[in-house]
Amino acid sequence: MKKIRLTVNPGDEKSLIHKEIYSNFSEHLGRCIYEGIYVGENSDIPNIEGYRKDVIDFFKKIKLPILRWPGGCFADEYHWRDGIGEKSGRKKMINTHWGGLVEDNSFGTHEFMRFCELVGCEPYISGNVGSGTVEELSNWIEYMTFDGISPLANERKKNGREQPWKLKYLGIGNESWGCGGCMTPEYYCGEYRKYATYCRNYSGNELFKIACGPSADDYHWMEVVMQNIRWMVNGISLHYYTLPTNDWGHKGSATEFDDKEYYDTIRNTLKMEELVTRHGEIMNRFDPEKKIALVVDEWGTWYDVEPGTNPGFLYQQNTMRDAIVAAVNLNIFNNHSDRVHIANIAQAVNVLQAILLTEGDKTVTTPTYHVFDMYTPHMDATLVYSHMENEDVADGVPALSYSASKKDNEVTVTISNCSLTEEYSVDTSFGFEKITSGKGRILTAEAHSYNNFENPDRVTVKELEVKVENGKAVFTLPACCVVTVTLTI
Ligand code: AHR
């Protein structure tokens, strides 16, 4: 086993790791909302007011900070008035974008906001710019947040909600360069100005407005947005998905892959480092004080759908490879937390790199869920300096990804070892300080392993032995693992 050194300097404090980096995304897509989150009050599946009880509990356990809704591409076809009022009177439509499902609008504004209340997370509403109007979005904000007398506030009350909701996060357009309207960045900036002007702060509610940012490495989009609308945005989104093959026609299977495809997947995920660095550099030129957040509100793996499932439902399994992908991305976000303040993995339940999968009354936690669980100590902690010896295990793929944070006298280090063969013994020191105690948690399994309804606990978190001697800590990283080590000063 190779010996390597990890140095953490708890005195070298960097930026706050906003807990919102650990957020999620839920779209009217496949079985995310219906079946995944909402089953209706008459369902046999245990529920609270129609929302799956197990899903609420799993979200609470990982302290889910923000849930984004109603899309995605669906958001730019969504008309909020279809989803309010008596359910029997709500308009039915075909979700043409995602698999031709009948959308009965039984999950609308009131249902989403109530779900967030039950989970204890902040709602993030993605507004329709592509096929909507300024008036429609402006009215939606007034309907949700106005505390006075107005036809819209009265309508909300009539529909059962006396008090306005607090709504902080508002996306103004989703992928406006693509499914959200195929706009040029210059055209989008003109649209944004109008929409942002009329999305008002009512009754003490303060909107955090998120402009549509680039797809992956479209640096020109970022440049134009920063140049034209930076004075009226709080955040700018970035979307980047990990595909094993870089070919949207043949993305690759979620569960069947060889070693090359495995390492290609990790290499493609590591591109996130370059993206947040280079987009950050553009933002720095216009916003050196780093007031504007980079909001990575769609990220994760995107594979071919599970054989036999509706191609429009984007249902995929989730293996130990996905756990490594999640760990790598989250370490990148932590290490760039001076600029990345929010990130939403796509998506919460039954879609893409889901943290939960459901079938009837059963729910399984995926390896990705466990990574979110293991990373909770980083929430609202302070990023501190860390350095690890490292080596490439495939062309351009270092074995280890890591980040470290501090809260009070506790330091948390999260590490993933993506090597399929190498294990490492890690010698950890704190520079001038002494480590007094340590404990750890580990997620490890063969890369193809996953949890399913027959075997829900094949990949689960176990205790990791951490030995502390003479102010230093030693622990082992087996091949293909994610660990959290908590050390006390
Ligand atoms: O997450 C699935 C889709 O991916 C979203 O609807 C869209 O924004 C992105 O292209």
Boltz pocket constraint, residues with backbone or C-beta under 6 A from the ligand:
constraints:
  - pocket:
      binder: B
      contacts: [[A, 27], [A, 71], [A, 72], [A, 73], [A, 74], [A, 174], [A, 175], [A, 298], [A, 346], [A, 347], [A, 352]]
      max_distance: 6.0
